[in-house]
Amino acid sequence: MAKTSYKYYIEALNKISKAITSDLYLEDVLKLIVTVTASMMKAKICALWLLDTKKRELKIRATQALSSAYLKERSIKYGKGIVGLVAKEKKPLIISRVLEDSRYQEKDLAKKEKLVSMISVPMMVKKKVIGVINCYTTSEYNFTQSEIDLLSTVANQAAVAIENTELMVKTKVIEEELEARKKIEKAKGILMRQKNLDEEQAYKIIRSSSMDKRVPMKNIAEAIILAAEI
């Protein structure tokens, strides 16, 4: 594995920085991060794990590897294994030989993929860990301090991109819910005036129609509004 050049580092940061202000879906952002990071680090495999704070576990969410075994969905408990330990201690960890390290839990997979050395770094946003990035080599490799620092910077930049994407998704969902409620309220008002109903009766008509036709209540409300405007 060749030493990481600053050219690749700058390119990686630029690509991930663009993702911060993009309207990409989360899965697209994650795929971009692992692809760019693997290229920058000249790694055989780069894997990204995200922390589920409620379940207190990390789940693999993206990798540029094509291996079906490595693409399999898996999770690691917070504080357990290399990934869980890095998330808990909030600092990078390097292992020269993963098969000889008792903390490494995926030895069968490492044998199959011929993985030897690894570097694991936390993804941080304002001192909060949101995930971990792992990079693997197929021969023993000593990661330099510069490479550790570079990968940590990229990981933290990637964490910002992920947080931004998730925030946009949540904001969009909230906006859509508010818009749906406004339309349902407007449709209720129309039914109340047209059929001399109270609010509860108007709402039941919209809900029943939604269930019968198996479409969202927002769609029923839109149809009522459109009919009233014709």
Secondary structure as the mmCIF struct_conf table of DSSP 4:
data_model
#
loop_
_struct_conf.conf_type_id
_struct_conf.id
_struct_conf.beg_label_comp_id
_struct_conf.beg_label_asym_id
_struct_conf.beg_label_seq_id
_struct_conf.end_label_comp_id
_struct_conf.end_label_asym_id
_struct_conf.end_label_seq_id
HELX_LH_PP_P HELX_LH_PP_P1 ALA A 2 SER A 5
HELX_RH_AL_P HELX_RH_AL_P1 TYR A 6 ILE A 20
TURN_TY1_P TURN_TY1_P1 THR A 21 THR A 21
BEND BEND1 SER A 22 SER A 22
HELX_RH_AL_P HELX_RH_AL_P2 LEU A 26 MET A 41
TURN_TY1_P TURN_TY1_P2 LYS A 42 LYS A 42
BEND BEND2 LYS A 44 LYS A 44
STRN STRN1 ILE A 45 ASP A 52
TURN_TY1_P TURN_TY1_P3 THR A 53 ARG A 56
STRN STRN2 GLU A 57 THR A 63
BEND BEND3 GLN A 64 GLN A 64
HELX_RH_AL_P HELX_RH_AL_P3 SER A 68 LEU A 71
BEND BEND4 LYS A 72 LYS A 72
STRN STRN3 SER A 75 LYS A 77
TURN_TY1_P TURN_TY1_P4 TYR A 78 GLY A 79
BEND BEND5 LYS A 80 LYS A 80
HELX_RH_AL_P HELX_RH_AL_P4 GLY A 81 GLU A 89
TURN_TY1_P TURN_TY1_P5 LYS A 90 LYS A 90
BEND BEND6 LYS A 91 LYS A 91
STRN STRN4 LEU A 93 ILE A 95
BEND BEND7 SER A 96 SER A 96
HELX_RH_3T_P HELX_RH_3T_P1 VAL A 98 GLU A 100
TURN_TY1_P TURN_TY1_P6 SER A 102 ARG A 103
HELX_RH_AL_P HELX_RH_AL_P5 LYS A 107 GLU A 113
TURN_TY1_P TURN_TY1_P7 LYS A 114 LYS A 114
STRN STRN5 MET A 118 VAL A 125
TURN_TY1_P TURN_TY1_P8 LYS A 126 LYS A 127
STRN STRN6 LYS A 128 TYR A 136
BEND BEND8 THR A 138 SER A 139
HELX_RH_AL_P HELX_RH_AL_P6 GLN A 145 LYS A 195
TURN_TY1_P TURN_TY1_P9 ASN A 196 ASN A 196
HELX_RH_AL_P HELX_RH_AL_P7 GLU A 199 LYS A 213
TURN_TY1_P TURN_TY1_P10 ARG A 214 ARG A 214
BEND BEND9 VAL A 215 VAL A 215
HELX_RH_AL_P HELX_RH_AL_P8 MET A 217 GLU A 229
#
